[in-house]
Amino acid sequence: MSCAIEHLRVDRLASVPEAGPYAVGESPVWHAAQDALYWVDITGKRIVRHVIETGRRTHWAIPEQVGCIAFDGAGSVLAAMESGLFAVQLYEPPAGALEAHASLQALASPRFRCQGMRFNDGRCDRQGRFLAGTMVMDMSLGLAAGELLRHDAAARTLVPVVDGLIVQNGLAWSPDGRTMYLSDSHPSRRLIWTFDYDVDAGVPHSRRVFADLNRYVGRPDGATVDEAGGYWICANDGAALLRFAPDGRLDRQIALPAAKPAMCAFGGKRLDTLYVTTIRPAGASAGEYDGHVLALHVGIGGIPEPVLGDCLPRTLPGDPIAGSGTAPGLDP
């Protein structure tokens, strides 16, 4: 069942210095202590920070494609990349510079089911455990070799909890953490599932279809949950945001000025701004909003993003390049 399409004011984040567009913007994470939004540019191999009040933009070059990130309470980053999970220390740039430096340490590597795979969408559950999915980078192959993996920090391993995925996406949890959402973005799937989630063990079970986007617009990409338990999903190739009520009813559809919204996250001082990263189509068809981060107010707030449990080393190897300062902090 469809609903009326809403046309809200949508702003594009403008930066100082001017930066972007980004080829594949993903994994927006709000950093309250810095009043900043972080995200990744997957194919650009970088992590990006945008300070809202000043518009100050910083890029950290990373040696592999980064699918998603999460912060711990000390300000270090866990990055899910092509070859595995890494602890990343982000250093401040010299005054006035756009580019900054990072130190990396390997944490765990998955047993990919075939060649040419990487991590895609991921985040922390409400208890601070990190989960992320894998995918074959060549989507045209349509291989269901992807898995959703949970990081076991003590054993430095990755534990499969869902298999048979083509393009894993849409990972999110209900406010109480007892329902897990997961989607598959591949054109042959376009499905969103829910699972009952064992909050003690970090194990999803009782999988069932929550929403079939073959009935709606676009493909289900990255997602978030609002304070009322509504599930917001980016309709990639559909230029829209969709909100599903906890019972699976589509109750809102918001038009966006970018064809390929990729993932959304609530941020701002009151968590009442919805930020949307986007993918820039190749060629002349790209518009002025494609590949940029969008901001809009949807009339409801979000939930603070959980921080990682104690799984990252307190210090990382490597000598920061001269001119780097301290890494950003995040309130625990």
N, C-alpha and C positions, 0 to 999 in steps of 0.2 A: 504494500500500500504506500502510495506517495503522499507527500505533504507539500504545502505551499513553499515555494522557493523564496528565501529571505535575501534581501540585498542590503547589507550593512556597510558602513564606512570601513574600508580596509586601507591601512597605511603600509608603506614600504619602509623598512628600517634604513635610514640614511646614516652614513658613517663618516667619521673623521679619523684618518684620511679616507677619501672615497674608495670603496672596495666592492668587489663583486662585479658581475654576477658569479654564482657558484654553479658548477655543473650538476652536482648531486648533493643538495643540502639535506641533511638527515640528523636525527638524534638531538633535538633541542633540549637543553637542560637548564633550568633556572637556578642561578647561584645567588641566593638572597643576601649573603654577607657582602657581595660585591655589587649588588644591584645590576647584575649582568646576565646576559643570555649566552650560553655556549652552544655550539653545534659543530657538526663535522661536514666537510666537503669530501665525499667518499673518493671520487676519481681524482680530485685535486690533492689528495693525500695530506690533509691538514685539519687541524682543530682550530676553531674560530671563537673569539670572545667579542661580545659587543656590550659596552657599558651604556646603559639606557640614558642616564642623565646627561652624559657628555657626548655620546655617539662615538666614543673612542673604540676603534676596531684593532684587534690583534690577531695575527696568524701564527700558528706553530706548525712548521713542516714536520711530517711524520714519514718514515721510510716506506710504509705500506699503506694500502687503502684501509681506512678506519670505518667500520660499520656503525659503531655506537660507543658511547662513553657513559661513565658514572663516576661520581665523586665519593671519596671517603671523608671522614670528619676532620682530617688534617689537611685537606686540600690537594692530595694526590688524586690522580685520575686512573681509572681502569679503562683501558681501550681494547675493544674486541676488533681484531685486525685480520689480515689474510692468513697469517701463520699461527695465530693463537691469541691469548690474552696477555696484555702487557700492563705493568705499572708504569705510569708516565708522570714525570715531574715537569711542570710547566714553569718556566722562568720568565720574569718580567722583561720586556724589551727595553733597550736604551731609550732615553727620552726622545719622543717624536717619531720613533720607528714603528713600522707596521709589522715587521717580522720579528719573531722571538725564537728562543731555543728550548729544546726539551731533552730530558734524559729518559731512557727506556730500560726496563728490565723485564725479561720474559717470566711469565707466571705459569702458564699451562698451555698445552697444545692439543687440539682435538685430533681424533683419528678420522680424517675426512674419508668419505665413502668413495670418492673418485677425485681425479685431478681437477684443477681449475675452480676450487671452491674458496669461499671466504665467509667471515661472519657478516651478518646483516643487522637486524633489529634486536635490541636488548635493553634491559634495565634491571633495577633492584625490585625484589618483592617487598612487601611491607615490613618484613623482618630483616632486610638488609642483605639478603642473598642475591647474587648476580646471576641472571639467566640471559642467554642470547641464542639466536638461531643461526644456522649455516645455510648456504645456498650455493648452487652452481652459478658462476658468474655469467655464463652464456645462457640467458633465459630461453633462447630459441630452442634449446635442446629439450626443455620440459622435463628434466630428470628429477624424480622425487627422491633425491639423495640427501636432502636437508634434514636437520634435526634441531630440536630445542634442547640446549644443554644447560645444566646448572653447574656453576663453579663450586667445587668442594675446596675451600681455601686451605683446610688443614692438610689434605692429601695432595694439594696442588694438581688436581685432576678435574676433568669435565665429565659430568654424568649425564647421559641421554635421558630425557624425560618424555619427549614426544618425537616420533620419527615419521617418515613418509611425506615430508614437506618439499614443495618445489621452491617457492619464494616466501620464506617465513617473514611475518610482519605482525603489526597490530598488538604487540604484547602489552598487557596492562592488567591491573588488579582492581577489584572493587574496593570501596573505602575500608571495609573490614578485612580485606585481604583473603577472603575465603572463596572468591570466584576469580578465576584467571581467564583472560581473553587472549585469543591468538587468531591470526588470519593467515591466509595464503593469497598473495597478490597475483599469482600467475593467471593469465587470461583464461586458462582451461579450468581454473578453480574458482576464484573470486568469492571465497567463503570466509566467514568469521565463526569461530567456535568459542564456546565457554566450557570450562572445566571446574569441577569442585577442586579446591586447593587445600591440601594438608599443610596448615601453617607451621606445624611442628617439624615435619620432615622435608618440606619444600617439594612436594610431589603432587602434580596435577592428575586427576582421574575423572572418570565419568564424562568423557568428551561427547558433546552434542552440538549441532548446528545452532548458532545464535542468529545469524543473518546471512542471507544469500544475496550478494550484490549483483548477481545476474538479474535480479528483479529491480535493481535500482540503477544508479549512475556510477561509472568509474570502476576502478579496482581498489580493494581495501589495502591501504598502505599503513603508515604509522598512526598511533592512536594515543589517547589519554583518557582519564576518567575525571569527571568534575565532582564537586563536593556533595552533590545529590545522588551520585552513583551513575550518572549518564555517561555513556561511552561515545567519545568523539573519534571518528575515523576519517582520515584524509581519503577522498575519492580521487585517486590518481587517474589521469586521463579524463576526469569528469569535472574538473574545475570547481570542486565543491567540498564542503565539510558536511558530514552527516553525523547527527546525534541519535543514538539509539537509547531508549529507556531500558532499565534493567530487565524488563520482561521481553525485550527484543523488538519492540515497536519503534519504527522510525518516526520520531516526533519533530525533528528539525532538519532542514537542508539549507545551507548558506552558500550562495554563489561566491566564487573567488575569481580574481582577475589573473590567475595563473592556471595554466592547463594541467599541471602535474604537481599538486600539493603532495608532500611526501610524509611529513610527520608534524604533530602539533604538541604544544606543551603550554600549561598555564604559568604565568609569571607576573612580574610587577610587585610592588610593595604589598598589595592586598591580594595577590594571585588572581586578579580579575581581568588580566589581558591574556588573550589566546594568541600565541606565536605559532606561525606555520612556516616550516622550511619547504622549499620547492625545488623541483628539478627543471633545468633549462633545456628545452628541446633543441636538438641540433638544427642548424640551418636558419633560413630566413623567417621561419614561422615563429621564432621566439619573440615574445613581447617584453614590455618594459618591466613587468613584475616577475617574469619567469627567471628562476635562479636566484631570487632574493628572498629575504625573510619578511613575512607579512605579519601585521599586528591588527587585532580587532577586539572589540568588546562584545561579548555574547550574552551578557546579563546574568552570568553565574560565575562563581569562582572555582578554583581548583584546589588540589590537595598538595601539600609540600612533597617534593620528590624524596623518597627515602635515600639515606646515604648508605654506603657500603658498610658491612660489618668489618671486623678486624682481619682483613685479608691482604693488605698491601704492606710492603716493607716501609719502615719509617725513613730510611735513607736509600738513595739510589746511586748506583755507580756512575762514573763519568765526571769529567771536569767541565762545568758550565763555561760557555764562551764568555770572555771578558765583556763586561757591560751588563750581564744578566744580574737580576736582583733575586729577591725571594720568590718562592712559589705562592700562588694565591691560596688563601685560607678559606675554609668553609666551616660554619658553625656546626658542631656535632648535633 
